[in-house]
Amino acid sequence: MSLAKKIVAGFTQVGLAIAALAVVIQVLFGQYFLTGDFVANLMALIRQIGDAGMIGLIALGVILWIFTMSRSESGSS
């Protein structure tokens, strides 16, 4: 089970790094990276969470809790 958690944590970290790279490339160069307009998709997700009111706030808290748990279990800081 520990190996599975490490693998999932590794994929999560790689995914977050690719997402950050996509935002930087699109902001600096105005070009899409890999899957298209990442910044617009990210803004739409944030808008949907904001429009959901209290449920969106709870969902955001759960998402942040999951990310902090996976980072603390993988030994990253």
Buried (B, 14 or more C-beta within 10 A) or exposed (E): EEEEEEEEBEEBBEEEEBBEEBBEBBEEEEEBBEEEEBBEEBEEEEEEBEEEEEEBEEEBEEEEEEEEEBBEEBEEE
